[in-house]
């Protein structure tokens, strides 16, 4: 089917092609390119420092502050 023109495809072939492209696009968008990589200690320390310095609030409090309660 790779050398077939879209105009020559049956409805079923076109549907299959679109599904394949959409499926691959979703996989590409949701996959983590760094999945097999390991974080260096320096980066872990920076992330810990950042998290410690970050102010957090419960979701209900944030919603109330935005008038969404």
C-alpha positions as CSV (number, residue, x, y, z in Angstrom):
1,X,0.0,0.0,0.0
2,X,3.0,2.3,0.4
3,X,3.1,3.1,-3.4
4,X,-0.7,3.5,-3.7
5,X,-2.0,6.9,-4.2
6,X,-4.8,8.1,-1.9
7,X,-7.1,8.6,-4.9
8,X,-6.7,4.9,-5.7
9,X,-7.3,3.6,-2.2
10,X,-10.5,2.0,-1.1
11,X,-12.4,3.5,1.8
12,X,-11.1,0.7,4.1
13,X,-7.5,1.2,3.0
14,X,-7.7,5.0,3.7
15,X,-9.4,4.4,7.0
16,X,-6.6,1.9,8.0
17,X,-3.9,4.4,6.9
18,X,-5.4,7.2,8.9
19,X,-5.8,5.0,12.0
20,X,-2.1,4.0,11.7
21,X,-0.9,7.5,11.4
22,X,-3.1,8.7,14.3
23,X,-2.0,5.8,16.5
24,X,1.7,6.5,15.7
25,X,1.3,10.2,16.4
26,X,-0.3,9.6,19.7
27,X,2.4,7.1,20.7
28,X,5.1,9.7,19.6
29,X,3.4,12.5,21.6
30,X,2.9,10.4,24.8
31,X,6.2,8.6,24.9
32,X,9.1,9.7,27.0
33,X,12.3,10.1,24.9
34,X,14.3,10.1,28.2
35,X,12.7,6.9,29.5
36,X,15.9,4.9,29.7
37,X,18.2,7.7,30.9
38,X,19.2,8.2,34.5
39,X,19.2,11.6,36.3
40,X,22.6,12.8,37.5
41,X,22.9,13.5,41.2
42,X,23.5,17.2,40.5
43,X,20.1,17.4,38.7
44,X,18.4,15.4,41.5
45,X,19.8,17.9,44.0
46,X,18.6,20.9,41.9
47,X,15.1,19.4,41.7
48,X,14.9,18.7,45.4
49,X,16.0,22.3,46.1
50,X,13.4,23.6,43.7
51,X,10.6,21.5,45.2
52,X,11.6,22.6,48.7
53,X,11.4,26.3,47.7
54,X,8.0,25.8,45.9
55,X,4.9,26.9,47.8
56,X,2.1,24.5,47.4
57,X,-1.6,24.7,48.3
58,X,-4.5,22.2,48.3
59,X,-6.6,22.1,45.1
60,X,-9.7,23.3,47.0
61,X,-7.9,26.3,48.3
62,X,-6.6,27.2,44.8
63,X,-10.1,26.7,43.4
64,X,-11.6,29.0,46.1
65,X,-9.0,31.6,45.4
66,X,-10.0,31.6,41.7
67,X,-13.7,31.8,42.6
68,X,-14.3,28.2,41.4
69,X,-15.7,26.9,44.6
